[in-house]
């Protein structure tokens, strides 16, 4: 077709311009935008600068094709793995695209989770990122949630109506000389355990509240990590304005205490609490059409078995290196998809809290451990 109609894609589009199907698709306009986006795509140069290919020839309205750019500093954190691409893609595209999970995505419970239950988490991340020294445009850009099970009725998330979380996160500016005596008691724990259990020290809670005056720059890796988690806990409602535990914070502290140093269970316990907050850690039969649910014993036996199986979905099971040969429970596969969806949203929020700290200048930016911090 290209060889016969002018040897260019534009000539082919013009040849079929009057075709009703192409007009309904707006094909010519879509072709122009796609070609322009490829020709002037954003690249990261070897010098670390983000620019367009052939910038001298780029059109003035390129922003309408490839979107508004983020600060170069944020691209640097993306390149270093300090923040992942998922939340940045949502911010720049203005779209959350929910694809079906591994189980097929036919369960109504999973539909409600991604459509409604995760909204607060998503809004917190989008709102905080939009107020992290990026273009003010993002504070007023609505985000569209499109789900595979209801493509014709997208949901709009109004970012400008989300509460400003900046005062909450900026209240944390705790240096090592303040938290060292409290955190040193829990060094056998991992990050979640240390930051949770150390706050049982009332002196740390009182000293951690940021006072008016010159800000102390956070230099050490532990300072950045601990302050990130404490800010994250406050955004999630585990801590109040005085940096003391709320009701859910007491639940988190009690759960971490009960682990007795089993650090490998800290993340599963935290995920279980988050699912409980969403009303999803229950023994209810929410996947009625899926195989793999308990079928033997009394109703009580089945519910108990189901609850234990769901709790197991939070942990990491290691199988022998021979490949799995047992039966597949589609029921538990669906529940695992719910756990994964919640975990991804929590991860996005934690990464935004970290990026906000760096962009605001609360921590030293010129550092060599950005990748290590991101991997935590």
C-alpha positions, 0 to 999 in steps of 0.5 A: 500500500505504501509503495502504491500510494505515494511511498509514505504512510500519510499518503496511504491515510489520505487515499482512504481518508473518506472511508467511514471506518477510518473516519470513525477511528480518527485514523489520520490524527492518530497516525500523525500523533504516533509518528510524531511521538516516535520521531521526537520521543524522549531519550536519556543522554549519556550525560544524564540529560532528558531531551527529545530526539531532534529537538531543533525540529520538534513542534511547539505543541509536542506536549499534546502528543507525548505529555508534559515532562517531569523534573530531570531529578525525578528521571534520575531517580527512575534511572537509579531504581529509587522510584519505579515507572508504574506511578510515573506512567499513571501521572504522565498519561493520566490513566490507570489501566487495570488488566485482568489478573492470572485467574482471569479476573471474573470475580466480583470481589476483585472488581470491587477491590481495583475499582473502589477499595484501592482508591484511597491508596492511589489518591494518596500517591498521586496527590503527594507526587503532584505536590512534589516540586513537579509542574503544577499541571499535575495537581489539576489533572484528573486521572482516569481508571479504566478496567477491563471488565467495564471499558465503557464506564471509566472512573475519574479520580480528581487529584485536586480534591485529594487532601494535601499530605505534604504537612504530614510528611514534612513533620518528620526530620529525625536524624541518627542522634535522635533515633539511634538509641531506640532503633539499636534495640531492634537491629535483629529486625528488618526495616518494617520491624525496626521502624514500628517497634522503635516508636514504642519509645515515647521519647522518640515519638516526642523528639521526632516531631519537627519543630520550627527552625532550620531543617537538618539534612538527612545524610545517612542511609538509615536516616533516609530509610527510617524517615521514609517509613515513618512518613509512610506510616503516618500517611497510611493512618498508623500514626497521628499528628503527635507521631504516636500510634493510632488504633491501627498503629497499635495493631501493627505494633502488636503484630510486629512484637509477636514475631519475636525477631522473625524478620522474614514475616514482617512484610507478610504481616503488614500486608495481612493488616492492610487486607484486614483494613480493606475487609478482605482478610476473611473466611468468606467465600468470595470466589464462588465460581472458582475451583480449589476452595475447601470442600471437606468437613463441616462449614466451620472446618471449611472456613478455617481451612480457607482462612489459613490458606489465605494467610499462607498467600502472604508468605513466600513458599519455596518449592524444590527445584523440580518444578511444581506438579500439584493441583492448581487452586484457582480460588487461591490464585484469585486471592493472591492476585488481590494481595499483589494488587494491594502490595503494588499500590502500597509500594507505589505510595512508599516510593512516592514518599521517598521521592517527595523527601528527596525532591523537597531537599529534606535528604542529601541528593548527591549520593551513591546509594540511591539504588540500594535505598530503592531496593529496600 
